[in-house]
Amino acid sequence: MVLTALLPFALLTSSCGGGNTHTEAQNTQSEGGNMPAPVILDCDLGSSTDDLFAMMMLYDAHKKGKIDFKALMINRDGLDNLRIADIFNTYYGFPKLPIGKTHDAPKNPPVFIPYWKLAKPEEYKEMPTFKRTYTDEQLQQLPDAETLYRQILAKEPDTSVVFFSIGFPTNIAHLLESKADKISDLDGVALVAKKVKAMYIMGGDLSQTMPEPEYNLLQDPQNAMTLMQKWPSKIYFSPGDMGHKIDYTPENVIADQTKMHLEDSPICMTYKLFECNTGQRMWDACAIQQYLRPDLYQIHGPVKYTVDSQMILHEQPGTSHYMTYTNTAEQDTLILNHIRGTAHGGLK
């Protein structure tokens, strides 16, 4: 669905009203209230562009002092995906943002938009050459994600860190299964319970008639079970059926970038060089936005969700899980306008 009446680059301040809104994330400060909350993004770069918009929204929020962007964890295997992370971090002014690489990730998951080719101009001659911070050798020597997670969590205040999981559950499951070590005398579950305020997951389905399996979880079901069974703090789900409605069309992406004189940016080149009209929607961006702008969403919960062997979520009595949603076209338009206004990387 293409949304109309879009306000270009609108930084929205109005509340949608109607229904309940978040209480957990009404501000983006740490528990102490004086510093922006530390956040970590775990994503499956290399296939869908909503991961890229999620990254750019966090760049923007960090530069505005709303968050402290601590690290980017990649849960899709392969050097090309690390190269893409390096390209975007470098271009948008975060050349030294820590990157954690995955291991035992899903093998050969689907690729819908092959923008990883941007990292290989020597092989694909039509690709521009983007500046990078790390050599291939340095990228291959990056720490495993669960090690980097433990290093960051051990240093942060209690109940302060916010996770965003917008890809496969691999890295976070590995963190939960990690043992006490020289970094921390706490195992993974205890460390998360002590340090993490909440996790925001792109996943779930609010459809009442025929709920769909969760794509990200379905790619790595064993680790998905580990995550759902062992995660000790709050989870906010951003359901796929809600994200289906948020269509940032290729034409609008290119037009917005052109207005900002960013025709040669990596996101604009992605939309110019590749077929992005693939059913792509802003699923992952919504998971970020529900934390940054909870007033644009409504909330269902507290409840608890379990996952079956088909990776379909089932609601149970409980108090640790929430599901966000919208129910009007006006809300959907406000959400897309806000993404358009904030997802261009926080460029100065």
C-alpha positions in Angstrom: 0.0 0.0 0.0 1.4 3.4 -1.0 0.7 6.0 1.6 -0.3 9.5 0.5 -0.2 13.0 2.0 3.4 12.5 3.0 5.1 15.5 4.6 8.7 15.6 3.3 11.3 15.1 6.1 8.7 15.9 8.8 10.0 15.6 12.3 6.7 14.9 13.9 5.8 15.9 17.4 2.1 15.2 17.6 0.7 12.2 19.5 -1.7 9.8 17.8 -4.0 9.3 20.7 -6.4 6.5 21.1 -5.6 3.3 22.9 -2.7 2.7 25.3 0.9 3.8 24.4 4.2 2.6 25.7 5.2 3.2 29.3 8.6 1.5 29.2 10.2 3.8 26.7 8.5 7.2 27.2 12.0 8.7 27.2 15.3 7.5 25.7 17.5 8.2 28.7 19.2 5.6 30.8 17.8 4.5 34.1 19.7 7.3 35.9 17.9 9.9 33.7 21.0 12.0 32.9 22.6 10.2 30.0 21.1 8.8 26.7 20.4 5.1 26.9 23.0 2.8 25.5 21.6 0.8 22.6 22.8 -2.1 20.5 21.5 -3.1 17.1 21.5 -6.8 16.0 20.6 -7.0 12.3 20.9 -9.2 9.2 22.5 -6.9 6.7 22.8 -7.9 3.1 19.3 -8.6 2.0 16.5 -6.1 2.8 16.9 -2.4 2.9 14.8 -1.8 6.1 17.9 -2.9 8.0 19.7 0.0 6.5 17.0 2.5 7.4 17.0 1.2 11.0 20.8 1.8 11.1 20.4 5.3 9.8 17.7 6.2 12.2 20.0 5.2 15.1 22.8 7.3 13.6 20.4 10.2 13.6 19.2 9.6 17.1 22.8 9.3 18.4 23.8 12.6 16.8 20.8 14.3 18.3 21.8 13.0 21.8 18.7 10.8 22.1 20.7 7.5 22.4 24.2 6.2 22.8 24.8 3.9 19.9 27.2 1.3 21.3 27.6 -1.4 18.7 26.3 -3.0 15.5 26.0 -6.8 15.6 25.7 -8.6 12.2 23.8 -11.9 12.3 24.1 -12.7 8.6 27.3 -14.5 7.8 29.9 -13.4 5.2 32.6 -10.8 4.7 30.5 -8.8 2.2 27.9 -8.1 4.9 30.6 -6.8 7.3 31.9 -4.6 4.4 28.5 -3.1 4.0 28.3 -2.3 7.7 31.7 -0.6 7.4 30.6 1.4 4.4 27.5 2.7 6.1 29.2 3.4 9.4 32.0 5.3 7.6 29.8 7.3 5.3 27.5 8.4 8.1 30.2 9.5 10.5 30.6 6.4 12.7 33.8 4.9 11.4 34.8 3.3 14.7 31.4 2.0 15.8 32.1 -1.4 17.2 31.0 -4.3 14.9 30.4 -7.8 16.1 30.4 -10.7 13.6 28.4 -13.8 13.8 29.2 -17.5 13.8 27.1 -20.6 13.2 24.6 -18.3 11.4 21.9 -19.7 9.1 23.4 -21.1 5.9 22.5 -19.4 2.6 19.4 -17.5 3.9 17.3 -15.7 1.2 18.7 -12.5 -0.3 16.0 -10.2 -1.6 18.0 -7.1 -2.6 21.7 -7.9 -3.2 23.1 -4.5 -2.1 26.1 -6.3 -0.7 27.5 -5.9 -4.2 28.2 -2.2 -3.2 31.1 -3.6 -1.3 32.7 -5.2 -4.4 33.3 -2.4 -7.0 36.3 -4.4 -8.4 33.9 -7.2 -9.4 30.8 -5.2 -10.3 32.0 -2.4 -12.5 28.8 -0.3 -12.2 29.2 0.0 -8.4 30.7 3.2 -7.0 33.7 2.9 -4.6 32.7 3.9 -1.1 35.2 4.8 1.6 35.8 2.1 4.2 37.5 2.2 7.6 38.6 -1.4 7.9 40.6 -3.7 5.6 39.2 -7.1 4.9 41.8 -8.6 7.2 40.6 -6.3 10.0 37.0 -7.1 9.4 37.8 -10.8 9.6 39.4 -10.2 13.0 36.4 -8.5 14.5 35.2 -10.0 17.8 32.3 -12.5 17.8 29.1 -10.8 18.7 28.5 -12.5 22.0 32.0 -11.5 23.2 31.4 -7.9 22.2 27.9 -8.0 23.9 29.5 -9.2 27.1 32.2 -6.5 27.0 29.7 -3.8 26.5 27.1 -5.0 29.1 29.8 -5.5 31.8 30.7 -1.8 31.6 27.1 -0.3 31.4 24.9 0.7 34.4 22.4 -1.8 35.6 19.0 -1.9 33.8 20.2 0.6 31.2 20.9 -1.1 27.8 18.3 -1.4 25.0 18.6 -4.1 22.4 17.1 -4.0 18.9 16.8 -7.4 17.2 15.8 -7.0 13.6 17.3 -10.2 12.1 18.1 -13.7 13.0 18.2 -14.7 16.7 21.7 -16.3 16.5 23.9 -13.7 18.2 21.5 -13.1 21.1 21.0 -16.8 21.7 24.7 -17.2 21.9 24.9 -14.4 24.4 22.3 -16.0 26.6 24.2 -19.3 26.5 27.6 -17.7 27.2 29.4 -18.7 30.4 31.0 -16.6 33.1 34.5 -15.5 32.0 37.2 -12.9 32.6 34.8 -10.2 31.2 32.1 -10.9 33.8 31.5 -13.4 36.5 27.9 -13.6 35.4 26.6 -16.0 32.7 24.7 -14.7 29.7 21.2 -14.8 31.2 22.3 -13.3 34.5 24.3 -10.5 32.7 21.3 -9.6 30.5 18.9 -9.7 33.5 21.2 -7.3 35.3 22.1 -4.9 32.5 19.3 -4.8 29.9 16.2 -2.7 30.2 14.3 -4.1 27.3 14.6 -5.6 23.8 12.7 -4.5 20.7 12.1 -7.3 18.2 10.9 -7.1 14.6 8.6 -10.1 14.7 5.2 -11.5 15.4 1.8 -11.3 13.8 -1.4 -9.8 15.1 -3.6 -11.4 12.4 -6.5 -13.1 14.2 -7.5 -15.5 11.4 -4.2 -17.0 10.1 -1.1 -15.8 11.9 2.1 -16.2 9.9 5.4 -17.7 11.0 8.0 -15.2 12.0 10.5 -15.0 9.1 13.5 -14.0 11.2 13.0 -16.7 13.8 12.2 -19.3 11.1 15.7 -18.9 9.7 17.3 -20.1 12.9 14.6 -22.0 14.9 16.8 -23.6 17.5 18.3 -20.3 18.5 14.9 -18.7 18.3 13.7 -21.2 20.9 16.7 -20.4 23.1 16.0 -16.7 22.9 12.3 -17.0 23.6 12.8 -19.4 26.5 15.8 -17.8 28.2 15.4 -14.0 27.7 15.0 -12.5 31.2 13.8 -9.0 30.6 11.0 -7.2 28.8 10.4 -7.7 25.0 8.5 -5.4 22.7 7.4 -7.1 19.5 6.9 -5.0 16.3 4.6 -7.3 14.2 5.2 -8.0 10.6 1.6 -7.4 9.6 1.8 -3.9 10.9 5.0 -3.2 9.0 3.4 -4.4 5.8 1.5 -1.1 5.7 4.6 1.2 5.9 5.7 1.5 2.3 8.7 3.8 1.6 8.7 3.4 -2.1 11.9 3.5 -4.2 10.6 6.6 -6.0 10.2 8.5 -2.7 13.6 7.3 -1.3 15.4 8.5 -4.4 13.4 11.8 -4.4 14.1 12.4 -0.8 17.9 11.7 -1.2 18.0 14.0 -4.3 16.4 16.9 -2.4 19.2 16.5 0.2 21.8 16.4 -2.5 22.7 12.8 -1.5 22.4 11.2 -4.9 25.7 9.4 -4.4 25.0 8.1 -0.9 25.1 4.3 -0.4 21.3 4.2 0.3 20.5 6.2 -2.8 22.8 4.1 -4.9 21.2 1.0 -3.5 17.8 2.2 -4.8 19.2 3.3 -8.1 21.2 0.2 -8.9 19.0 -2.6 -7.6 15.4 -3.6 -7.9 14.0 -2.5 -4.6 10.3 -2.8 -5.5 10.3 -6.3 -4.2 7.6 -6.0 -1.6 10.1 -4.2 0.7 8.5 -2.5 3.6 9.8 -0.7 6.7 9.4 -3.6 9.1 12.8 -3.1 10.8 12.5 0.7 10.9 9.3 0.3 12.8 11.0 -1.7 15.5 13.5 1.2 16.1 10.8 3.8 15.9 8.5 2.3 18.5 11.3 3.0 21.0 12.2 6.5 19.7 8.6 7.6 19.2 6.3 5.4 21.3 3.5 8.0 20.9 3.0 6.9 17.3 2.0 3.4 18.4 -0.5 1.6 20.5 0.4 -1.3 22.8 -1.0 -4.7 23.7 0.1 -6.2 27.0 1.6 -7.0 29.3 1.3 -10.6 28.2 3.8 -13.4 27.4 4.5 -15.0 24.1 5.7 -18.5 23.4 6.8 -19.8 20.0 5.9 -23.1 18.4 8.0 -25.3 16.0 6.6 -23.3 13.1 7.8 -20.0 14.7 4.3 -18.7 15.2 3.9 -16.7 18.4 1.2 -17.7 20.9 -0.1 -15.4 23.6 -0.1 -16.7 27.2 -0.8 -15.1 30.6 2.3 -13.1 31.7 3.8 -9.7 32.3 7.1 -9.5 30.3 6.0 -9.1 26.7 4.2 -6.5 24.7 3.0 -6.1 21.1 2.8 -2.8 19.4 0.3 -1.9 16.6 -1.5 0.9 14.8 -5.1 0.9 13.6 -5.6 4.0 11.5 -4.3 5.2 8.2 -3.4 8.5 9.9 -1.1 6.7 12.3 0.5 4.8 9.4 1.2 8.1 7.5 2.7 9.7 10.7 5.0 6.7 11.1 6.2 6.9 7.5 6.7 10.6 7.6 8.8 10.2 10.7 10.9 7.5 9.1 11.4 9.7 6.1 12.5 12.6 8.3 15.0 10.7 10.5 16.3 7.9 8.4 18.9 9.7 6.4 21.8 9.1 8.6 22.0 12.1 10.9 24.3 13.8 8.4 25.5 17.2 9.5 
